[in-house]
């Protein structure tokens, strides 16, 4: 990544981006009450051209949030309900044999699966076995699918927004680290406040139906993503992001003692990249022409917590990945 300079046209585009984001937030807020941090996290992933994993207990509108964001974008949308009997071909597609009525010849034809959409909702992604989860690996990283020796490009832009229930254990399969690493952000969806919950009940038990208007199309979103990439960052910010990620690795000389004691594996280079891209996206969301360390702090927990693998000593001490990342963030900025 290189440091760039903001051009006058970019400043004007930042103003247009701020307007687009305001319109998008306005559409989402018609259905989703509160959860502003989660909404901003999803928007950060969209502007950063990354994927997001939404983790929360049932009934917190995770699926509705993704569906509403998709409606507010003039993009194709597909929902995949992950179940134990789902097969890889149910996601990517499969080849069928067709017979030409004119010649009587038989030929194979590839039928595109639901992954061929701009926005893919992977609902309850941890309820399907690893074999089926792996069907998304190539799609999420390379934006393409290989089937029967042929490679097919996915629509551009392409996002996977997945949901996961953290409290169910029966019939669930933990996501492998390789798949977790492909998610730019892990967003925790918490319970609403009392006022928000009262508003939710009032809005959802009446007869009023909300219509969501599309405010962004694919071409406009591409332009916004390019703009985010052009937002400048200092060499110091890049050094700070890389240093923070390297400190999560127990074998690194700069890692603190509690990381060496409780962490099995730290975050990889994708985390450094996503810290910087996420910081740029957060600056763009605020209409600012340059990212700073506060933007890195804002996205750091969502970028790191699903990439740090705690060891048995951490389990014995009742220390979670999130606890370790929080302690690292609390101490690292003062070092």
C-alpha positions as CSV (number, residue, x, y, z in Angstrom):
1,X,0.0,0.0,0.0
2,X,1.3,3.4,-0.8
3,X,0.4,6.8,0.5
4,X,-1.5,9.0,-1.9
5,X,-2.6,12.6,-2.1
6,X,-6.2,13.8,-2.1
7,X,-7.0,15.6,-5.3
8,X,-9.7,18.4,-5.5
9,X,-12.0,16.1,-7.4
10,X,-11.7,13.6,-4.6
11,X,-12.8,16.2,-2.1
12,X,-16.0,16.8,-4.1
13,X,-16.5,13.0,-4.4
14,X,-16.1,12.7,-0.7
15,X,-19.0,15.1,-0.3
16,X,-21.0,13.0,-2.7
17,X,-20.0,9.9,-0.8
18,X,-21.2,11.5,2.5
19,X,-24.5,12.3,0.9
20,X,-24.8,8.7,-0.5
21,X,-24.0,7.2,2.9
22,X,-26.5,9.5,4.6
23,X,-29.2,8.4,2.2
24,X,-28.3,4.7,2.7
25,X,-28.4,5.1,6.5
26,X,-31.8,6.8,6.2
27,X,-33.2,3.9,4.2
28,X,-31.8,1.3,6.6
29,X,-33.1,3.2,9.7
30,X,-36.7,2.8,8.4
31,X,-36.5,-0.8,9.3
32,X,-33.5,-1.2,11.7
33,X,-33.8,0.6,15.0
34,X,-30.5,1.4,16.7
35,X,-27.5,-0.9,16.0
36,X,-25.7,2.1,14.5
37,X,-22.3,0.5,15.1
38,X,-23.3,-2.6,13.2
39,X,-24.7,-0.6,10.3
40,X,-21.5,1.5,10.1
41,X,-19.6,-1.8,10.2
42,X,-21.5,-3.2,7.2
43,X,-21.0,0.1,5.3
44,X,-17.3,0.0,6.1
45,X,-17.1,-3.5,4.6
46,X,-19.0,-2.4,1.5
47,X,-16.8,0.6,0.9
48,X,-13.7,-1.4,1.6
49,X,-14.8,-4.2,-0.8
50,X,-14.7,-6.7,2.0
51,X,-17.0,-9.3,3.6
52,X,-18.6,-9.1,7.0
53,X,-19.7,-11.7,9.6
54,X,-22.5,-10.7,11.9
55,X,-22.6,-12.6,15.2
56,X,-25.5,-12.3,17.5
57,X,-28.3,-14.3,19.3
58,X,-31.6,-14.9,17.5
59,X,-34.1,-12.2,17.0
60,X,-31.7,-9.2,16.7
61,X,-32.5,-8.5,13.0
62,X,-29.2,-9.7,11.6
63,X,-30.9,-11.2,8.5
64,X,-33.3,-8.2,8.2
65,X,-30.3,-5.8,8.3
66,X,-28.5,-7.5,5.4
67,X,-31.7,-7.8,3.4
68,X,-32.5,-4.1,4.0
69,X,-28.9,-3.0,2.9
70,X,-29.3,-5.1,-0.2
71,X,-32.6,-3.5,-1.0
72,X,-31.1,0.0,-0.6
73,X,-28.4,-1.0,-3.2
74,X,-29.4,-1.5,-6.8
75,X,-27.6,-4.8,-6.9
76,X,-28.6,-8.4,-7.3
77,X,-29.2,-10.2,-4.0
78,X,-29.2,-13.9,-3.0
79,X,-29.9,-15.6,0.3
80,X,-28.5,-19.0,1.1
81,X,-29.9,-20.7,4.2
82,X,-27.1,-22.8,5.5
83,X,-28.4,-26.2,6.8
84,X,-26.6,-29.5,7.6
85,X,-27.8,-31.1,4.4
86,X,-26.6,-28.3,2.1
87,X,-24.1,-29.4,-0.5
88,X,-21.4,-27.4,-2.2
89,X,-23.2,-27.5,-5.6
90,X,-26.2,-26.0,-3.9
91,X,-24.1,-22.8,-3.4
92,X,-21.8,-22.7,-6.5
93,X,-24.1,-24.4,-9.0
94,X,-23.9,-27.6,-10.9
95,X,-23.7,-29.1,-14.4
96,X,-26.8,-30.7,-15.9
97,X,-27.2,-32.8,-19.1
98,X,-29.3,-31.2,-21.8
99,X,-30.5,-32.7,-25.1
100,X,-30.7,-30.5,-28.2
101,X,-34.2,-31.1,-29.6
102,X,-33.0,-30.4,-33.2
103,X,-29.9,-32.6,-33.2
104,X,-30.6,-35.0,-30.4
105,X,-27.1,-34.4,-29.1
106,X,-26.5,-34.2,-25.3
107,X,-24.3,-31.6,-23.7
108,X,-23.5,-30.3,-20.3
109,X,-24.7,-26.9,-19.2
110,X,-23.6,-25.2,-16.0
111,X,-26.5,-23.8,-13.9
112,X,-25.4,-20.9,-11.8
113,X,-25.9,-21.3,-8.0
114,X,-27.1,-18.6,-5.6
115,X,-23.5,-17.4,-5.1
116,X,-23.8,-15.6,-8.4
117,X,-25.1,-12.4,-7.0
118,X,-23.7,-9.0,-6.0
119,X,-24.7,-9.4,-2.4
120,X,-24.9,-12.9,-0.9
121,X,-26.5,-13.5,2.5
122,X,-25.0,-16.6,4.1
123,X,-27.6,-17.1,6.8
124,X,-26.4,-19.1,9.8
125,X,-23.2,-20.0,8.0
126,X,-22.0,-22.3,10.9
127,X,-24.9,-24.7,10.5
128,X,-23.4,-26.5,7.5
129,X,-20.4,-28.9,7.5
130,X,-16.9,-27.7,6.6
131,X,-17.1,-29.3,3.1
132,X,-20.0,-27.0,2.2
133,X,-18.5,-24.0,4.0
134,X,-15.4,-24.4,1.8
135,X,-17.5,-23.8,-1.3
136,X,-17.2,-20.1,-0.4
137,X,-13.5,-19.9,-0.1
138,X,-12.6,-19.3,-3.7
139,X,-15.6,-17.0,-4.2
140,X,-14.7,-14.8,-1.3
141,X,-11.1,-14.5,-2.1
142,X,-10.9,-14.6,-5.9
143,X,-14.5,-13.6,-6.8
144,X,-14.8,-16.6,-9.1
145,X,-16.1,-20.2,-9.0
146,X,-14.4,-23.3,-10.6
147,X,-16.7,-26.2,-11.5
148,X,-16.0,-29.1,-13.8
149,X,-12.7,-27.6,-14.9
150,X,-14.1,-24.3,-15.9
151,X,-13.8,-21.0,-14.0
152,X,-16.7,-18.5,-13.9
153,X,-16.5,-14.9,-12.8
154,X,-18.8,-13.7,-10.1
155,X,-20.7,-10.4,-10.4
156,X,-18.7,-7.3,-9.6
157,X,-19.0,-5.9,-6.9
158,X,-19.3,-9.1,-4.8
159,X,-20.0,-9.2,-1.1
160,X,-20.7,-12.0,1.4
161,X,-22.6,-10.9,4.5
162,X,-22.9,-13.9,6.8
163,X,-24.8,-14.3,10.0
164,X,-23.9,-16.6,12.9
165,X,-25.6,-17.6,16.2
166,X,-23.0,-17.8,19.0
167,X,-25.1,-19.6,21.6
168,X,-26.2,-22.7,19.6
169,X,-23.9,-25.7,19.9
170,X,-26.0,-28.6,18.6
171,X,-25.8,-29.1,14.9
172,X,-23.2,-26.4,14.3
173,X,-19.7,-26.5,12.8
174,X,-17.1,-23.9,13.7
175,X,-15.8,-21.9,10.7
176,X,-12.2,-22.8,9.9
177,X,-9.6,-20.1,10.3
178,X,-9.0,-19.9,6.6
179,X,-12.6,-18.9,6.1
180,X,-12.7,-16.6,9.1
181,X,-9.7,-14.8,7.7
182,X,-11.6,-14.0,4.5
183,X,-14.1,-11.8,6.4
184,X,-12.8,-8.3,6.7
185,X,-14.9,-7.6,9.8
186,X,-16.6,-9.6,12.5
187,X,-19.5,-7.5,13.8
188,X,-21.1,-8.3,17.2
189,X,-24.9,-7.6,17.2
190,X,-26.0,-6.8,20.8
191,X,-29.4,-6.4,22.5
192,X,-31.2,-3.1,21.8
193,X,-31.6,-0.5,24.5
194,X,-34.9,-0.2,26.3
195,X,-36.0,2.8,24.2
196,X,-35.0,1.1,20.9
197,X,-36.8,-2.1,21.9
198,X,-40.0,-0.2,22.6
199,X,-39.7,1.5,19.2
200,X,-39.0,-1.9,17.6
201,X,-42.2,-3.4,19.1
202,X,-44.2,-0.3,18.1
203,X,-43.0,-0.4,14.5
204,X,-43.4,-4.1,14.0
205,X,-46.8,-4.7,15.5
206,X,-48.6,-2.1,13.4
207,X,-50.0,-2.1,9.9
208,X,-47.5,0.3,8.3
209,X,-45.2,-1.3,5.7
210,X,-41.9,0.3,4.9
211,X,-40.7,0.6,1.3
212,X,-36.9,0.7,0.9
213,X,-35.6,2.8,-2.0
214,X,-32.4,2.0,-3.9
215,X,-29.9,4.7,-3.5
216,X,-26.7,3.2,-4.9
217,X,-26.0,1.2,-8.0
218,X,-23.0,-0.9,-9.0
219,X,-21.2,1.8,-11.0
220,X,-21.6,4.4,-8.2
221,X,-20.5,1.9,-5.6
222,X,-17.4,1.1,-7.7
223,X,-16.5,4.8,-7.8
224,X,-16.9,5.1,-4.0
225,X,-14.7,2.0,-3.5
226,X,-12.0,3.5,-5.7
227,X,-12.3,6.8,-3.8
228,X,-11.7,5.0,-0.5
229,X,-8.6,3.4,-1.9
230,X,-7.3,6.9,-2.9
231,X,-7.7,8.3,0.6
232,X,-4.2,9.0,1.9
233,X,-2.7,7.6,5.0
234,X,0.7,8.4,6.6
235,X,3.6,6.0,6.8
236,X,3.2,6.3,10.6
237,X,-0.4,4.9,10.4
238,X,0.8,2.0,8.2
239,X,3.6,1.2,10.7
240,X,1.2,1.4,13.6
241,X,-1.3,-1.0,11.9
242,X,1.4,-3.5,11.0
243,X,2.9,-3.3,14.5
244,X,-0.4,-3.9,16.1
245,X,-1.0,-7.0,14.0
246,X,2.5,-8.4,14.6
247,X,1.9,-7.9,18.4
248,X,-0.9,-10.5,18.2
249,X,1.7,-13.2,17.1
250,X,3.2,-15.0,20.1
251,X,6.5,-15.6,18.3
252,X,7.1,-11.9,17.5
253,X,9.7,-10.1,19.5
254,X,7.3,-7.2,20.2
255,X,4.3,-9.3,21.4
256,X,3.5,-8.7,25.1
257,X,3.8,-11.5,27.7
258,X,0.0,-12.2,27.9
259,X,-0.1,-12.8,24.1
260,X,2.8,-15.3,24.4
261,X,1.0,-17.0,27.2
262,X,-2.5,-17.2,25.9
263,X,-2.4,-17.0,22.0
264,X,-1.8,-20.0,19.8
265,X,-1.8,-18.1,16.5
266,X,-1.9,-14.4,15.7
267,X,-3.4,-12.5,12.9
268,X,-1.9,-12.6,9.4
269,X,-1.1,-9.9,6.8
270,X,-4.7,-9.6,5.8
271,X,-5.4,-8.0,9.1
272,X,-2.8,-5.3,8.5
273,X,-4.4,-4.6,5.1
274,X,-7.9,-4.5,6.5
275,X,-6.9,-2.2,9.3
276,X,-5.7,0.3,6.8
277,X,-8.6,-0.2,4.3
278,X,-11.1,-0.1,7.2
279,X,-9.5,3.2,8.5
280,X,-9.8,4.7,5.0
281,X,-13.5,3.6,4.8
282,X,-14.3,5.1,8.2
283,X,-12.7,8.4,7.2
284,X,-14.8,8.3,4.0
285,X,-18.0,7.6,6.0
286,X,-17.3,10.8,8.1
287,X,-16.5,12.8,4.9
288,X,-12.8,13.3,6.0
289,X,-10.1,13.4,3.3
290,X,-7.5,11.6,5.3
291,X,-7.5,8.6,7.7
292,X,-5.8,8.7,11.1
293,X,-5.0,6.5,14.1
294,X,-8.5,7.0,15.6
295,X,-9.9,5.3,12.5
296,X,-7.6,2.3,13.0
297,X,-8.7,2.1,16.7
298,X,-12.4,2.1,15.5
299,X,-12.0,-0.9,13.3
300,X,-9.3,-2.8,15.2
301,X,-11.5,-5.0,17.3
302,X,-13.7,-6.0,14.4
303,X,-10.7,-6.8,12.3
304,X,-8.7,-8.7,14.9
305,X,-11.0,-10.7,17.2
306,X,-11.8,-13.5,14.7
307,X,-8.2,-13.8,13.6
308,X,-6.6,-14.4,17.0
309,X,-6.6,-18.1,18.1
310,X,-6.5,-18.6,21.9
311,X,-4.7,-21.6,23.3
312,X,-5.7,-24.1,26.1
313,X,-4.2,-21.9,28.7
314,X,-6.5,-19.1,27.7
315,X,-9.5,-21.5,28.0
316,X,-8.4,-22.6,31.4
317,X,-8.1,-19.0,32.5
318,X,-11.5,-18.1,31.0
319,X,-9.9,-15.7,28.5
320,X,-11.6,-15.2,25.2
321,X,-10.2,-14.0,21.9
322,X,-12.0,-10.7,22.4
323,X,-10.6,-10.3,25.9
324,X,-7.1,-10.7,24.6
325,X,-7.6,-8.3,21.7
326,X,-9.2,-5.7,24.0
327,X,-6.2,-6.0,26.4
328,X,-3.8,-5.6,23.5
329,X,-5.7,-2.5,22.2
330,X,-5.7,-1.0,25.7
331,X,-2.0,-1.4,26.1
332,X,-0.5,-1.1,22.6
333,X,-1.2,2.5,21.9
334,X,0.8,3.6,24.9
335,X,3.9,1.6,23.9
